[in-house]
Amino acid sequence: MSQPTQFKIVPCVFFLLAWFASIGNTFAQSSSTSENNITSLLPVIMMLLEEDDEVALKAGEFDDTLRSVSKSLKVSVEPTAEETEVCFHLSSSSPINESTIAIEINRELQTGANSASSGENCYVLPPNIGTEPIVLLVSVVEGVTATIRDIGVSTSEPTWLGLPIVSRSSWDERAVRKVLKIFAYGGQATDQQIKTWSNMRPILAVEEMLNFSPHNPKLSPLTTDEKYVEPRDSHGTLREFYQHMGSVDSNIPVDVDERRHLGIDGYRFATTFGRMVTMRGLNPFRQKIGFWETNYHLATNRNAGVSREQMVEYYDSIMEAHENRVPYHEVMGVAAKSAAVAMQYGHRRNQWVQRWVNGERIYVLEGNDDFAREIHQLFFGIFGVDDPNHEDITIGNTAKMLTDMRVPYIDDFGFANHVTFETDQHHRDEFGPLQILGRDITGFDAAEKIDNLMPISISHPESLSNLPVYIISTLADDSMTNAKRELVRNAWAALGDNKDFLTFIRAYALSDMFHSPEHIKYFSSFDRAYYIANKFNIDNIEAYIGNDYNGGRAGKEIENVFDGDNASEAFEPLHNVFGGQTSLEASDSSVAFEKNYNRSATQESWMFYNEYPVDCESCDQGLGWTKDWTKVIPSSNGTYLVEDVARWLWLHIVGNLDNYTALERAHLVSILGAKRLPDDEGTERWWELDDRYPIFDLNSLLCIHEDRLEQGESSSSLSDLMAYESWRNYCRVSDESYSSTELAALNLSFNGNDLENSTAAPFPYLRGIVEELAQEQLNLNDEDEIQKRRANERVQAALAFIFATPFVFAEGR
């Protein structure tokens, strides 16, 4: 994307004088030079005289017409006292450079970084206090045809719901990856799709990225040669997915006898949801919001009497309401009327009945006021501050409203997954209206009364103040300030009476506050585990047999992460109705960080080896499977340079290159590029080693080097270190311990500055070996299946290194 550029407006008369003067100077040059320059100028002159099309726009207007330009296109921007930005998308089958396509603004030719480029082109125009429009001219040389679309003019600070949002010029791949990282567990979009989104108008891109469809093929596409394509077309609701996992007729790589454990009634209920989050062909944004609604905002708990059937129904009902884009108070009405909530809080037993009290038969409430309180506090953020009637009147009357909401018991099934709204023991209107939140609430039964209360609740001053801040802070922002809170509240209020949750989320996802360098979001263990799995898994087989079920055969392990991190499980919130493990709890936990590190990068943990790709004779219904990173890692003319792969992996996992310094680069190119060489007979003899497959980091390479020096071997190029007799015999434990020289190398601590600038030993040597490693070819597409697999294993090890860094715990600069 071209970066926006500030321009001085050159008066037309002065430009013409300069233009013809330059032509005169051209004629004054030597004959051969003049001919060449005139030849190059003629197409430009002709283009200025002829136009394919013209479009006139003013600030705030957008033209999505697809235009084919073989001569020139003129864009006239109406004068404005404000700074404006004009953007358009440019493409061509021919190379785009200064010699093929020219961009002029008020006849000032744009050169260098300001010249035309493929994709988004954006230019910031200064205020124009005159009456003549600013003219942007796109001209092409003869024989070249360009395609131009999505021409838009906006003020320098466009807004959505009153939130300043990113301009088209600052909407780039980094911004796209950040939206996906926070709101979709990273998604599984291809690099090309991410680039496409970055070259789109931001509002149009976010509509494609974040929606509530059960399937989002752009956000979650299948990879090449995917064997399990069913999720692309079905199994999009939670119930459908559980039925898919538990069915003996499904096409999944799980033994038939084991599938019952993964269905709705199975004891591995939570791990099935983890599979759904990471399954290609579905919609991870839908799962992100569904998990947040049912485990945080509107939390219910399987350990509090909510059955698996009720939890699935609860999740799907909420997400169906979101998919239908009903006002958010109606989404919460769906939750309030659910069997899951009735079982969680016990108001399914609430009843309005006659009892003898002090010798008089009167109507009394029998039941509790638990949900009567939390429907206000947890659902809407209404605590009754400065309201003397909140506890006695609002909560008391809400408890009366929640009467005769029965959850039927069905033989051979248990409690139903729905509520029946009865009236015999309900506080009917004949007993008088119920004053709740200062308003009279009426209705035939509890369902009608809940529906009538919800729009009042969401418009309550406390709700308007607290609910939008809660939504954004828990979903996306741990760096809220008073100024941010006010912007979020104003955006929520701007939605009016029918507050559309998705519009609110999209506007925030494009806001300057979200894309600000000051923004920070820490990840809960769930966020981290689901995100890492989405970045690790390539094929759906990995999602199907991931977690700890497969015995280390494929896929990123998920389930034990939550146990080890004190996060409980999905649908069993750590804090019960107050929600699951928070992002701050996870980020502040030294235990969680330690366990994450051990899972990822230490040989003492079997989980590191669990992530290695292996041939699988039975996990894929008898069909062998080997992980193949060439499905997603781009090549350069069919080759994979270690330097390029290391950078790609970091960007793929972290989402930006802010912290990709010389230190991170050195470690990654070492893991990827240190390919051990076979012996003279051409065999690896890996079975002779203590380790299954040795991975060489920079310190281990230095250890081999130092050991070789100590034993009189002075030559230590990369090929010397990786020769069979070298890597097998040097820097190896002897007499049950390493030598002092070896230990010094293995324990050497250094930073990026040392690697780049230090002249002290061993850093000059390390600099040289790092550059050798960076230029190695990673044989991911080798014809030798063993070497190809080893290359894939080194990619896995590089990922383990990245997963062990702090950058998987948070997003922020």
C-alpha positions, 0 to 999 in steps of 0.5 A, a space after each residue: 500500500 502506498 503511504 499517504 503523502 502531503 502535497 503542496 498545490 502547484 498553481 496550474 500556470 506555474 506548472 505549465 511553464 515548468 512543464 514546457 520548460 522541461 520539454 525545451 530543455 529536452 530538445 536542447 540536449 544531444 540528438 540521440 538523447 533527445 529522441 529517447 526523451 521525446 519518445 518517453 514524453 510523448 505517451 505522457 503528453 498524449 495521456 494528458 490530452 485524452 481520458 477514459 473516464 472522469 469521476 467527481 467526488 467530495 469528502 465522505 463519498 465512495 465510488 466502487 465502480 470497476 474502471 478499466 483505464 487504457 489512457 487516463 482517469 481524472 478524479 476531481 475532489 471538491 474543495 474543502 477546508 479540511 485535510 482529506 485523503 483520496 484512495 483507490 485500488 490499482 491493479 494491472 497485468 503489466 508491471 506497475 512502476 513510474 514508466 508504465 503508470 503516472 500519478 499526478 495531483 494538480 499536474 504535479 507528477 508523483 515520483 519515488 515512494 509517492 508513485 503508483 503501486 499495486 493495491 491501495 494508493 492513498 494521498 493526503 490532500 491539504 485544505 483547499 480554500 479555493 473554488 477549483 477542485 483538486 485533480 488527481 490524474 492516473 495515466 497509463 502508457 500505450 499498451 498498458 491497461 490498469 484496473 481502478 476501483 474503490 475510489 474514496 475521499 474521506 476527511 483525515 479522521 474518519 469516524 464510525 459511531 463517533 469513534 475515530 477509525 483508521 484511514 485507508 492509508 494506515 489500514 495494512 496487513 499488520 492491522 488486519 492480523 491484529 483484528 484477527 488475533 484479538 477477535 477470531 483466535 487468529 483465524 486461518 486466512 491465507 497470506 493472500 487473503 490478508 493482503 486482499 483485506 489490507 487493500 480493501 476499504 477498511 469497513 468493507 474488509 471488516 465486514 468480511 472478516 467479522 460476521 456471525 455466519 456459521 461458515 466464513 470461507 475467507 476467514 477459515 478456508 480449507 488448505 490444499 488437498 484437504 481430506 475433511 471438507 465437511 465442515 466447510 458446508 455443515 456442522 456450523 452450530 455447536 449442536 451440529 458439531 457435537 453430533 458430527 463428532 459423536 456420530 458413528 457415520 461421520 467422516 472423521 479420523 477418530 475411532 468409532 468406539 471413542 466418538 461417544 466421548 466427544 459427543 454432547 453426552 461425552 466426558 470430553 465435552 470441553 475438548 470438542 469445543 476446542 476442536 470446533 474453534 480450530 476447525 477449518 471451514 467454520 467461523 472462529 469469530 463466531 466461536 470467539 463471541 460464543 465462548 465469551 458470551 457463555 463463559 464470561 458475560 452471560 456465564 453459566 457453569 456445567 458444574 452448577 447443574 447445567 447439563 451438556 444439552 442445556 449448555 449447547 442449546 444456550 450457546 446456539 440460541 445466543 449465537 442464532 440471535 447474534 446471527 439474526 442481528 437482533 438488538 443486543 437487548 434481545 440477545 440477552 432476553 434469549 439468555 434470560 429465558 434459557 434453561 441453562 440460566 434457570 438451572 444455574 440460578 435456580 429460579 426454575 423453582 420460583 413461584 407466586 403462591 398462597 400461604 398462611 402467614 400470621 393467620 392470613 392466607 396471602 400470596 408470597 414469593 417462594 424462591 430466590 432472588 439470585 438471578 433477579 440480582 444478576 440479570 441487572 448486574 452481570 447482564 447489564 452492569 446495573 448495580 443500583 448506585 444512588 437508587 434507594 429502591 434498587 435492592 428492595 423494590 427492583 430486585 424483589 419485583 424482578 424475583 416475582 417476575 421470574 416465577 413459574 419458569 419451569 424446566 421440565 424433567 423428561 424420563 430417560 433424558 433428564 431436565 429439558 433444554 428449554 423453559 416452559 412459561 406457566 401462569 398458575 404460579 406466576 405473578 400475573 398482572 392482576 396482582 398489579 404491575 411490577 415496578 422494576 428500574 422505576 418502570 411498570 413491567 407487565 406481561 402475560 407470563 415471565 417471557 413477556 415480562 422479560 422481553 418488556 424489561 430488556 429494552 428498559 434495562 439496556 437504556 438505563 444510565 448505569 447500563 449505558 455507562 458500564 456495559 459497553 466498557 465491559 464488552 470492550 475491556 473483556 474482549 479486546 482491551 486491557 489498557 482502558 483509560 477514562 478517555 477511552 471509556 468515554 469514547 466507547 460509551 459514546 459509540 454505544 449510545 450512537 447505536 440508538 435504541 436498537 443496539 447492534 452488537 456486531 456494528 459496535 465490535 466492527 467499529 471498535 476493531 477499526 478504531 484508532 484506539 484499538 490500533 494505537 501503540 498504547 493498546 494492550 490486550 493480554 490473553 487468557 489461557 483459552 485465548 492463547 491455546 486456541 490462537 496457537 492451535 490455529 497458527 500451528 494446525 494446517 490440516 483438519 486432521 490436526 484439529 480432529 485429533 489434536 489435544 491430548 487424545 492422539 498420543 502425540 501424532 498430530 495437532 497442537 495440544 490444547 486440553 492440558 493447557 487449561 489444567 496446568 494454568 488453573 483455567 478450568 475448562 470450557 463451559 466450567 468458568 473458574 469464577 462461576 457466573 462471574 466468568 472464566 479465567 481473566 486475561 490478567 490472571 493468566 498474564 500475571 501467573 508465573 506458573 502459567 508462563 512457566 508451564 507454557 515455556 515447558 510445553 513449548 521449548 524444553 526437552 524435559 517436556 513430552 509436549 514439545 515432542 508431541 508437536 512433531 509431525 509423524 506418519 500416522 498409520 491409523 489416525 486417518 482411517 488407515 491413510 498415512 499423513 505427514 505434516 507439510 508446511 509448504 501448504 502455507 509457507 510461501 516459496 521463492 521460485 520453488 525454494 525456501 530460504 531459511 531467512 525468509 521462512 524464519 521471518 514468515 513464521 514470526 509474522 505468522 505467529 506474532 502478527 507483526 515484526 515489532 520485536 523481531 530483532 537480531 536476537 530472535 532472527 539468530 535463534 530462528 535461523 539456527 533452528 531452521 538452518 542447522 541441517 545435520 549431514 549424513 555419514 559417508 554411507 548416506 544414512 542419518 543413523 538417528 536411531 543411534 542418538 539419545 534424542 529422537 531428532 536433535 535440533 541445533 540452536 545457536 548455543 549448541 552450534 557454538 558448543 560444537 565449535 568450541 569443542 572442536 577448537 579445544 580438540 584441534 579442529 580449527 575449521 568451523 564453517 556450518 558444513 563442518 559443524 553439521 558433518 556427521 562425525 562433528 555433530 555426533 561427537 562434539 558437544 556431547 555429554 561425556 563422563 555424565 557431564 559437559 566439559 567447562 568449555 562446552 558448558 560456557 558455550 551452552 550457557 552463554 547469554 547474549 542480546 541482539 546488540 552483542 550479536 550485531 556489534 560486539 567485537 569480543 569473542 565469540 560474537 564475530 564468529 556467531 555473526 558469520 555463522 548466523 549469516 551462513 544459516 540465514 542463506 541455507 535452503 530449507 528443503 521442505 519440498 525435497 524429493 527425499 521424504 526423510 529430508 523433507 520430514 526433517 525440514 518440517 520438524 525444524 519448522 515445528 521446533 522453530 514454532 516451539 521457540 516462538 510459542 515460548 516467548 512472551 509475545 503469545 501472552 499479549 498483543 501490544 507494542 
